[in-house]
Amino acid sequence: MKEWRGKAALENIPAVTAFIDEQLKALDCPMKAQMQIDVAIDELFGNIAHYAYGGESGDAAVRFNFDEASRTVSITFIDGGVPFNPLEQADPDVTLSAAERSIGGLGIFMVKKSMDQVAYRYENGCNVLIIYKRISVS
């Protein structure tokens, strides 16, 4: 397992993305999977930066793990902010136009659709959100 730690701030999204991309490149991750993961990082870390600490500053950790047997990457986002399980939110009605749809929820919906699995738990005073993506050798 490898880990990035820092402030939960929008300006750290590129650092988190670079950290994950470095790990993915070492695994010869296909570009499509890498791009899907990068979009998920932007959405999930951005949500932590915006909402976890109620406008205050807080820390976050992002952990990278790879299971060779299943060729599955897992990326864990951890923050000590307000407990919030984004998986409990109703999926947006994507059959409606953008003007008709309620604001919010589309980002986590895209993450759920592009990843193989998304899991959440609240543990030891922290939000722990894990995304899983199987990668094949390109």
Secondary structure as GFF3:
##gff-version 3
##sequence-region A 1 138
A	DSSP	beta_strand	2	7	.	.	.	ID=ss1
A	DSSP	three_ten_helix	10	12	.	.	.	ID=ss2
A	DSSP	alpha_helix	13	26	.	.	.	ID=ss3
A	DSSP	alpha_helix	31	47	.	.	.	ID=ss4
A	DSSP	pi_helix	48	52	.	.	.	ID=ss5
A	DSSP	beta_strand	59	67	.	.	.	ID=ss6
A	DSSP	beta_strand	72	79	.	.	.	ID=ss7
A	DSSP	three_ten_helix	86	88	.	.	.	ID=ss8
A	DSSP	alpha_helix	106	114	.	.	.	ID=ss9
A	DSSP	beta_strand	117	123	.	.	.	ID=ss10
A	DSSP	beta_strand	126	134	.	.	.	ID=ss11
###
